[in-house]
Amino acid sequence: MANIKSAKKRIKVIETKTMRNKAIKSKVKTMIKKVEAAIEAKDKAAAEAALKTATSEINKAASKGIYHKNNAARKVSRLTLAVNKMA
């Protein structure tokens, strides 16, 4: 355990940011699963709606620095490609 006041503060701040990052990553993963579930069920309308919300969440996470912009772009690209491949 840290003894210096500033080090104690850093520990608290890091914990807060870690919890926030975990929550946002979890939300993104949930959105991706919803898109994949709609694709699996062959429901084009639901997949497109889920894709729109998932894309929004992924881009928000990237803008906050939780995901690298290329990582976010790759996730969006793969989901979009999967939805577009549906007949």
N, C-alpha and C positions, 0 to 999 in steps of 0.2 A: 504494500500500500504506500502511496506517495505521502510525503511529509510536507512538501512545499505547497502553498496555497494555490498557486497557478497550475501546478500539476494536478491537484485535486479537481480543479475546475475543468481542466482539459478532459479528465476521465468522465466527468458528468456530461460534458458537451458531446463527447464521442459516443457515449451510450445513447443519448437522445437522437443523434444523427443516424446511428446504426438502426435504431428502432424505426425511424422514419423511412430509411432506405429499404428495410426488410418489408415494411407494409406496402410500399409502392411496388417493389418487385413482385410481391405476392399478388397484388391486384393485377399487374400486367400478365402474370402467368395464368391467372384465372380467366382473364379476357381471351388469351390465346387458346385455352382449353375450350372455351365456349365456341370459338370459331371452328376449331377442329371437330367438336361434337356435332355442329351443324353440318359440316362437310361430310362427316361419317353418316349422318342421317339423310344425306342427299337433299337437304332443304336449302335451296339457293337463296331465297329471300332472307331467311334467318341468318345464313352465313354472311350475306352482304351487310346486313344490319350489325351483326357481331363484329365483322371486319372493321366497320367504320368506328365503332367504339374502341376496339382494340388498337387501331392505328392512332387514335387520339391519345389513349393512355400511354402507348409506347413513346410517342413524340413528346408528351409531357415529361416522362421519366428521363428522356434524353436531354431535354432542355434544362432539367434540374441537375444534370450531371450524374445521374444514377446509372445510366447506360451510355456508352460511347456512341457518338452519332452514327458511326459505321455499323455498330452492332444493332442499333435501333433500325437503321435502314435495311439491314439484312433480314431482321425479323418481319418487318412490314412487307418486304419484297416477297419473302417465302409464303407468307399468309395470303397475299394478294394473288400470287401465282396459283396457289392451291384452290382458291375460290374461283378464279377464272377458268381453271381446268374442268370445273364441274359442268356437266352437260345441261 
